[in-house]
Each structure stands twice: as structure tokens, then as C-alpha cells.
Amino acid sequence: MSINELITASNLIGNKIPLWNQGKGGNCSFKNNLIDNIIWIKASGYRLDKVSLESGLVSVDIDKASKKLLEIFHQFSNRDINYDDEKDYENILLNSAYHTNSNLKPSMETGLHIVLKKDFVFHFHSTAALIMYEFKDKTNEFYKKYPQYKVSFIKFIQPGLELAYEVWKKNESDIFILQNHGVILQSNNINILKSWEMMEKEFFQFIKRPDVNKLYTSNANFSLKGSSAPLKFYFPDSLVFENNLISILKFIKTKNGQNYYEIDPLKKELDKNAFELWEATSLIYNYFPQTLEIPKEAGKRTIDLPFEKHRVSQTQ
């Protein structure tokens, strides 16, 4: 167990585009409480496929951050989370980081990585996880095939502080399937990634959609050539980087009151991150068009989060 394994796992997840990750989304971490009090985590706004020993990782003092986080968490039994709490959360993470590189900030999801106790935590925007959440009331039997894992489902809540708080309340789970936000895995080794991929594939078999599994082959065509889709907000990043998405799309048609778009081939290379996000959007819509989007009010709050504003500023 090492930082080298963290880098290997981060690059693996970051290269499974768009099934597991898109753009600068997702975050992975490693800690070993028997050796030190440090968690290593991907920096905010950094691509997982670019993480290396030299760049893309931030170290955070676990005890320092944990103490402050728990002080905030205990207040939430009596009141809702507000914007000041979000600012406090940002400051906790910044003040707990070891600033070997002042240009890097800890991921906004560092809180959930700290409250989960196993050595490795992987959070990424699995497209399959969105579908698993949609089918959760019809697939209870499926998860009984995996008695070694405790699985929890979490309704869409704000990234960052709110998600960390919800995960803290359920921190004995190994797998968290998040509505409109992917999956969180915690384990003492990185082999859980292989188990998760197998679970994804077996899930599509279980719901009688084996056609989806062709997307896992090395020669899969994610561009879905000849197909188009409405601009759907399936992920927080779809909201945060809406303008980036719009900038690379071209209008195709209006159908049933919805505008349909495709990637503009002349602009495809302008924004790799937005292109990957559109691939995931188009994939989900064309295979599972009934998938719910992030509620509008929740979406407005997401865009206003301090950490999200920082991520947008990095792309400008």
C-alpha cells in the first residue's frame, strides 16, 4: 500500500473515459494511520489521468481537519447547512493542507475522504452508478450477490461539505452509490476497482441490458456517431461547466419541446474536458433517456459553492 498505488489507481480511473470519469472530475486518496497522520489526495481542478509523483497530489493533516469537521458536523443535528458553513469548510481544508505547492488546493471532497477510515478512497463519476441509483428500488436482489460489501445509496446532495456529512453518518459502508454524482469506494487495497467494474457489468446483465456492456470493450465507440441529445444536467460538473459545454456544441433539431445537440467537429479540440463530459451525457441519454437530472434548485446552489467557483476560475 503506497502513494504509488494511489497514482496507479488514479490514472486507471482517469483513463476510463467517459464510463468512469470525465474532465477534471473525481478524486482519489491514500492514508495509512499506522504510519503517519497524512492523507494524500488529488488536487482540486486536476485531471486524474495526469496525477503523478511530481504533480496533482496534496497532503492534508488528518487530525487537524477531522477535529474541525466534527465540530461542524455536530451542529447539523439542530440546523441546516448554510453558505457560511461552506466557507468554513473550505478554510478548514486549506488550513489543514501542507502547502508544498501553493498553487494546489485539496479536492472539495477531501472531507469525505477523511471521515472514511480505510486506506484508499475512490470517488469518480461512474455513468453506471447513475443508472444503479435509478433502479435501486427494483434491484435489491442484485446486491445480495456481493455480501462482502456494504452498499449505501445517497440521494443527490451538494458536493463537498454536505456529501462529507452524509458519508460520515454512513461511514461503515464500502460502496456509496450517489444520485447524479457517481460512486465512492473505500478499501484497504486498490483491487476494489476490479470488483466495481465487474459489478457494473453484472448489473447491466441483471436489468436485461447486456447491450450496454459493449461499451466496456477497448474499441467501443463513445461518440455515438449520428446520434444527438438534449443538454442534460446529470452531473454536478454539467452545471458548473455549462458554458464550456455550450461552446463546443451545435444545435441539431427540436423534438418534443427539447433542443438536441451534437459536438461541433470544428470545436471538438477546443475543450477536452467539456468534450468528455458531453460523451457521458450523450451516452446516458441515448441508453437510458429516463434518467433524472439534478433538481434545478439544487443545481443553483451547486454553482455557488466556493470550491466550484475556484474550479471554474481555473478554466478561464
C-alpha positions in Angstrom: 0.0 0.0 0.0 1.6 3.2 -1.1 1.3 6.5 -2.9 2.5 4.7 -6.0 -0.7 2.6 -5.8 -2.7 5.7 -5.4 -1.2 7.1 -8.6 -1.8 3.8 -10.5 -5.4 3.8 -9.4 -6.0 7.5 -10.2 -4.6 7.1 -13.7 -6.7 3.9 -14.2 -9.9 5.7 -13.3 -8.9 8.8 -15.2 -8.4 6.9 -18.4 -11.8 5.2 -18.3 -13.4 8.0 -20.2 -16.3 8.6 -20.2 -17.6 5.5 -18.3 -15.8 6.3 -15.1 -14.7 9.9 -15.3 -14.8 13.0 -17.4 -12.6 16.0 -17.5 -11.2 17.2 -14.1 -13.8 15.3 -12.1 -13.3 12.6 -9.5 -10.8 12.3 -6.6 -8.7 9.6 -5.0 -6.8 9.4 -1.8 -4.5 7.3 0.3 -3.7 7.3 4.0 -2.0 5.0 6.5 -2.9 5.9 10.0 -0.4 3.3 11.4 2.5 5.3 9.9 1.5 9.0 9.9 -1.3 11.4 10.2 -1.4 12.4 6.5 -3.9 11.9 3.7 -2.7 12.3 0.1 -5.5 13.4 -2.2 -5.9 14.7 -5.8 -5.7 18.5 -6.0 -8.8 20.5 -6.9 -9.2 21.0 -10.7 -6.6 18.4 -11.6 -7.2 15.5 -14.0 -6.9 12.0 -12.6 -5.1 10.7 -15.6 -2.4 13.4 -15.1 -1.7 12.6 -11.4 2.0 11.7 -10.8 4.6 11.8 -8.0 5.6 15.2 -9.2 2.2 16.8 -9.6 -1.5 16.7 -8.8 -1.4 15.5 -5.2 -1.9 17.5 -2.0 -1.2 16.3 1.6 -3.5 17.2 4.4 -3.2 16.8 8.2 -5.9 14.3 9.1 -6.2 15.1 12.8 -6.3 18.9 12.3 -9.0 18.7 9.6 -11.0 15.9 11.5 -11.3 17.9 14.7 -12.7 20.9 12.9 -15.0 18.9 10.7 -16.6 17.1 13.6 -17.2 20.4 15.4 -19.2 21.5 12.3 -21.0 18.1 11.8 -22.3 18.1 15.4 -24.1 21.4 14.7 -26.1 19.9 11.8 -28.3 17.8 14.1 -30.0 21.1 15.0 -29.9 23.2 11.8 -29.3 23.1 8.1 -26.0 23.7 6.3 -25.6 27.3 5.1 -23.2 29.2 2.9 -21.1 30.3 5.9 -20.6 26.6 6.7 -19.4 26.1 3.1 -16.8 28.9 3.5 -15.7 27.4 6.9 -15.3 24.0 5.2 -13.1 25.5 2.5 -10.9 27.2 5.1 -10.6 24.0 7.2 -9.2 22.1 4.2 -6.9 25.0 3.2 -5.6 25.5 6.7 -5.0 21.7 7.2 -3.1 21.3 4.0 0.7 21.1 3.8 1.4 23.8 1.3 4.4 22.4 -0.6 2.8 23.9 -3.7 0.8 27.0 -3.0 -1.0 26.7 -6.4 -2.7 23.5 -5.4 -5.8 23.2 -3.2 -7.2 20.0 -1.7 -10.1 18.5 -3.6 -13.5 19.8 -2.4 -14.4 16.2 -1.4 -11.4 15.9 1.0 -13.9 15.8 3.9 -15.5 12.6 2.8 -12.1 11.0 2.2 -11.0 11.9 5.8 -14.1 10.5 7.5 -13.8 7.2 5.7 -11.3 5.1 7.6 -9.9 2.6 5.1 -6.6 3.3 3.4 -7.9 4.0 -0.1 -11.0 6.1 -1.1 -12.0 6.5 -4.7 -14.8 8.9 -5.9 -15.5 9.1 -9.6 -18.4 9.9 -11.9 -19.3 6.4 -13.0 -22.1 6.5 -15.5 -23.3 3.1 -14.4 -23.7 4.3 -10.8 -26.3 6.9 -12.0 -28.3 4.1 -13.6 -27.9 1.9 -10.5 -29.4 4.6 -8.4 -32.3 4.9 -10.8 -33.0 1.2 -10.5 -32.3 0.9 -6.8 -35.9 0.0 -5.8 -36.0 -2.8 -8.3 -32.6 -4.4 -7.8 -32.3 -5.3 -4.1 -31.6 -8.9 -5.0 -28.6 -7.9 -7.2 -26.6 -6.5 -4.3 -27.1 -9.7 -2.3 -24.6 -11.3 -4.7 -21.9 -9.1 -3.0 -22.2 -9.9 0.7 -18.5 -8.8 1.2 -19.6 -5.2 0.5 -21.9 -2.9 2.4 -23.7 -0.7 -0.1 -25.4 2.6 0.7 -27.5 4.8 -1.7 -27.4 8.6 -1.2 -29.9 10.9 -2.7 -28.4 13.9 -4.5 -26.9 16.4 -2.1 -24.4 19.2 -2.6 -20.8 18.1 -3.3 -18.2 19.0 -0.6 -19.5 19.6 3.0 -23.0 18.2 2.6 -21.7 15.0 1.0 -19.0 14.6 3.6 -21.5 14.9 6.4 -23.8 12.3 4.8 -20.9 9.9 4.2 -19.7 10.4 7.8 -23.1 9.2 9.1 -22.8 6.0 7.0 -19.0 5.5 7.1 -19.2 1.8 7.6 -20.2 1.3 4.0 -17.8 0.1 1.4 -19.7 1.4 -1.6 -21.8 4.6 -1.9 -23.9 4.9 -5.0 -24.7 8.6 -5.4 -27.7 10.0 -7.3 -26.3 12.1 -10.2 -22.8 12.0 -8.8 -21.2 8.6 -9.4 -19.7 6.3 -6.8 -17.5 6.3 -3.7 -15.5 3.2 -2.9 -13.4 2.6 0.2 -11.0 -0.3 0.7 -7.6 -1.3 2.1 -6.4 -2.2 -1.4 -7.0 -1.0 -4.9 -8.5 -4.3 -6.1 -11.9 -2.9 -5.2 -11.7 -1.2 -8.6 -11.7 -4.5 -10.4 -14.7 -5.6 -8.3 -16.6 -2.5 -9.0 -16.1 -2.9 -12.8 -17.4 -6.4 -12.6 -20.4 -5.2 -10.6 -21.2 -2.6 -13.2 -21.2 -5.2 -16.0 -23.2 -7.8 -14.0 -25.7 -5.1 -13.1 -26.5 -4.4 -16.8 -26.9 -8.2 -17.3 -29.3 -8.2 -14.2 -31.5 -5.5 -15.6 -31.5 -7.2 -19.0 -29.5 -4.6 -20.8 -26.4 -6.6 -21.9 -26.1 -4.2 -24.9 -24.6 -1.6 -22.6 -21.6 -3.9 -21.9 -20.3 -3.5 -25.4 -19.2 0.0 -24.2 -16.6 -1.7 -22.0 -14.6 -3.1 -24.9 -11.4 -1.4 -25.9 -12.8 -0.4 -29.3 -16.1 1.0 -28.0 -17.4 4.0 -29.9 -18.4 6.6 -27.4 -19.1 9.2 -29.9 -22.4 7.6 -30.8 -22.0 8.9 -34.3 -25.2 10.0 -35.9 -27.0 10.5 -32.5 -27.7 13.7 -30.6 -29.0 14.5 -27.2 -30.5 17.4 -25.2 -28.3 19.3 -22.8 -28.9 17.3 -19.7 -27.6 18.0 -16.2 -26.8 14.6 -15.0 -23.6 15.5 -13.0 -22.6 18.5 -10.9 -19.9 19.2 -13.5 -22.6 19.6 -16.2 -23.9 22.6 -14.2 -20.6 24.0 -13.2 -19.2 23.9 -16.8 -22.4 24.5 -18.7 -20.9 27.4 -20.6 -17.9 25.2 -21.6 -20.3 22.5 -22.9 -22.4 25.0 -24.9 -19.3 26.4 -26.5 -18.5 23.1 -28.3 -22.0 22.0 -29.3 -24.1 22.7 -32.3 -27.9 22.8 -32.5 -29.4 19.9 -34.5 -33.1 19.9 -34.1 -36.1 20.5 -31.7 -38.1 17.4 -30.8 -40.9 17.1 -28.3 -40.1 20.6 -27.0 -36.4 19.8 -26.4 -33.4 21.1 -28.3 -30.9 18.4 -29.4 -27.2 19.0 -29.9 -24.1 17.3 -31.2 -20.4 18.1 -30.8 -19.4 20.7 -33.4 -16.5 19.0 -35.2 -14.8 22.3 -35.7 -14.7 22.9 -31.9 -14.1 19.4 -30.6 -10.5 20.1 -29.8 -11.1 23.4 -28.0 -12.1 21.9 -24.7 -11.2 18.2 -24.0 -12.8 18.3 -20.5 -16.2 19.5 -21.9 -16.0 17.0 -24.8 -15.6 14.1 -22.3 -18.5 15.4 -20.2 -20.7 15.6 -23.4 -19.7 12.0 -24.2 -21.1 10.8 -20.9 -24.2 13.0 -21.2 -24.9 11.6 -24.7 -24.2 8.0 -23.6 -26.6 8.2 -20.6 -29.4 9.9 -22.6 -29.2 7.5 -25.6 -29.1 4.3 -23.5 -31.3 5.5 -20.5 -33.3 8.5 -21.6 -35.5 8.5 -18.4 -32.5 9.2 -16.1 -33.3 12.1 -13.8 -31.3 15.3 -13.8 -30.1 17.3 -10.9 -33.1 19.3 -9.4 -32.9 22.9 -10.6 -32.8 24.5 -7.1 -30.0 22.1 -6.0 -28.2 23.0 -9.2 -28.2 26.7 -8.4 -26.7 26.0 -5.0 -24.0 23.8 -6.6 -22.8 26.5 -8.9 -22.5 28.9 -6.0 -20.2 26.7 -3.9 -16.8 28.3 -3.1 -14.9 25.3 -4.4 -16.9 25.2 -7.6 -16.2 28.9 -8.2 -12.5 28.1 -7.9 -12.7 25.2 -10.4 -14.4 27.5 -12.9 -11.8 30.2 -12.5 -9.1 27.6 -13.4 -10.6 27.1 -16.8 -10.8 30.8 -17.7 
